[in-house]
Amino acid sequence: MKKNKISKNWINKQKRDIYVRQSKVDGYRARSAYKLIEIDEKFKIFKGGMSVIDIGAAPGSWSQYASKKIKNGKVISIDLKKMEEIKNTIQIKGDFTEIDVQQKIKSFLNKKTDVIMSDMAVNTTGIKDIDSIQTGELCKEAMIFSKDLILDKGFFISKIFMGGSFNEIVALAKKIFKEVKVFKPKSSRKDSKESFIICKNIR
């Protein structure tokens, strides 16, 4: 009974959610596209001809938005799950923390990249502190991976949760990048602890 009630609440929440409805109208695969749209509007990230790496890309709404914005650029999307094709993107199925997958990503680049972005989160356990720390670890791995691949004036964007490892992530970001901002888009659900870290200009 309880499980049904929870899933019913979730379904009702989805129906009421303007971003879920809007994503169907705009042809995005998930409401998370609007988080990236808000980040882009605020920080002016995407331009034509850029190369972008999207880590933890499934179901693909961030890659969809990026590929629209960077006409004639290149989007490389990586996820553990196989995704439906997205026009003008290169898809890699695999775990980005594995060396051979990182080599594969690098093999598609002929120069350093403009943007590395990650909307990755671990499969949640429901225990907020553990989820926050584990997602934080993914963010740190993505940041360290980015260090050698991003152009000097490039951007790194990642989901982070307010919680255990938040200060540690911000401190690491400030060691690697000159500009570090934390931003919570309006399209992030109010009851969610997620924010996004936006880093620019490699030190």
Secondary structure as UniProt FT lines:
FT   HELIX           2..16
FT   HELIX           18..26
FT   TURN            31..32
FT   HELIX           33..43
FT   TURN            48..49
FT   STRAND          51..55
FT   TURN            58..59
FT   HELIX           61..69
FT   TURN            70..72
FT   STRAND          74..79
FT   TURN            87..88
FT   STRAND          89..93
FT   TURN            96..97
FT   HELIX           99..107
FT   STRAND          113..118
FT   HELIX           128..147
FT   TURN            148..149
FT   STRAND          150..161
FT   TURN            164..165
FT   HELIX           166..176
FT   STRAND          177..183
FT   TURN            186..187
FT   TURN            190..191
FT   STRAND          194..202
//
